[in-house]
Amino acid sequence: MTMPGLPAVLSAARIGVDGAGHAIGLCQDFILRGTVVTKRVITTPNAPAAIGPYSQAVAVDGLLFTAGQIALDPVSMVVVPGDVAAQTEQVMKNLAAICEASSASLQDVIKTTVFLQDMSDFQAMNEVYARHFGENRPARSTVAVRGLPRDVRVEIEAIVRLKTS
């Protein structure tokens, strides 16, 4: 894969398992302006599998970018029953699982974007969100949207600071 003015990919995809048994796949090293940039696609069975042409998360340059997580149970791939609080609880579990697959935690989250089907759900979502993040208060944007996948009430995506080794 090459782009005009940019060097080609240095190494092919590699798929493996980390020390905790989490699947980590598709690691690509790129040279951009003389700097090696590593891109890793993060995959874990402890969060819902992607239901489209995207990845659960991608790690680049010490940051993890998660896909938006909805209230899918990772085993059954069915939306958990209940109100926005119950759905937010599952979303936070899914985000935590993706962080853990990257050797991070919710305490490493630096930015989130919350999508709500109805802004009247803000308070109930916020109570669950605050409990999971505790004293870690990531920057956050919250927007109301016309609809979300599988007609869920909430979707959250995150940017996470990864630990350097």
Disulfide bonds with the S-S distance in Angstrom:
none
